[in-house]
Amino acid sequence: MTEDEVVWDSFGQPHRPERDYRGFGPFRFARAPYAAAVLRFASALAL
């Protein structure tokens, strides 16, 4: 995470460590809209 960006990478599955996720991602998001979406989701869960 930087001031401007959120990156999802280095995926893994702890219950299936033999699976290879190197081709999955990385996914990059602008930080401000990402943070807003997380807050909306968290608010929805609180209802």
Stockholm file with secondary structure:
# STOCKHOLM 1.0

chainA/1-47         MTEDEVVWDSFGQPHRPERDYRGFGPFRFARAPYAAAVLRFASALAL
#=GR chainA/1-47 SS CCSSEEEECCCCCTTCTTCCCTTSCCEEEEHHHHHHHHHHHHHHHHC
#=GC SS_cons        CCSSEEEECCCCCTTCTTCCCTTSCCEEEEHHHHHHHHHHHHHHHHC
//
